[in-house]
Amino acid sequence: MEESIKNYIKNLVRTAIEQSVGTHPSMARRKKYVIANWKMNKNLAESAEFFQKIICNDAVSVVICPPTQLLYPSHLFIKQQSKEIGLGAQNVHWAEKGAYTGETSVSMLQDVGCEYVIIGHSERRQYAAEDDETVCRKVKQAIKAGLIPIICIGESLKQKQLSQTEHVLSAQLSGALKDVTSSRFIVAYEPIWAIGTGQSATAEQAQQIHAFIRSVLTQLLGQNAEDISILYGGSANEKNVADFCSMPDIDGVLVGGASLDPRTFNEMIQLCAKEV
Ligand code: PGA
């Protein structure tokens, strides 16, 4: 399809969505994020180079989530270069301390400069058998200490094909937020079929799901749900980020593969910032 026709259709869809959703004052208040999830990638030298090259933009909050061994050096790199970059971990334990070999507590993460933590990523749900109850314990522990959880939810391909997406997402959300009253967290919608596959959801598909997620959050937390940033993740890259960030209920992106190259990631920051 010709580029001009594609853009015309995109604008039509966007206008229709904006008219149906309306503009809520909280939309302007909600923070936009571009968050990197490096997963199990990068060594010390590579991370030093990355932080040197990263260019921030005041319109969006940039957060980097390196693997555990790079958290403290990353904190030092960020401070050294006086950059406005938030630091996040990729996992945390739900206990305060104790005999949990190989685990890291909330206070340990804060001790090395973390302000954010990814909780319930689908890879951990798969490889570390994390269930909604464990996710909830971790979320509560993080919120209690003032660490901001980035709660990941998302359906599998099979669940999508069986039209179970909404059911799965609302179960994951109500499980993760059981007895949680604070709205000091971020949600990342990451369809499992889109993670690392190069097959992202379309911005319009994601917008619909994000509006649904916000309606579930409203049921759980009332009007405060309007202040919660909901990010899209799953093969987000420099080609699709502007489309995602232009949607009224998509408050930024959680980026895996495309966050490893500082040039690509910088491009994503600037493109998302333009949509704010
Ligand atoms: P991806 O990963 O961008 O490589 O698809 C996203 C994520 O898992 O957070």
Residues whose N, C-alpha, C, O or C-beta is under 5 A from the ligand:
A	BS01	PGA	N37 A194 I195 G196 T197 G233 G234 S235 A236 L254 V255 G256 G257 A258
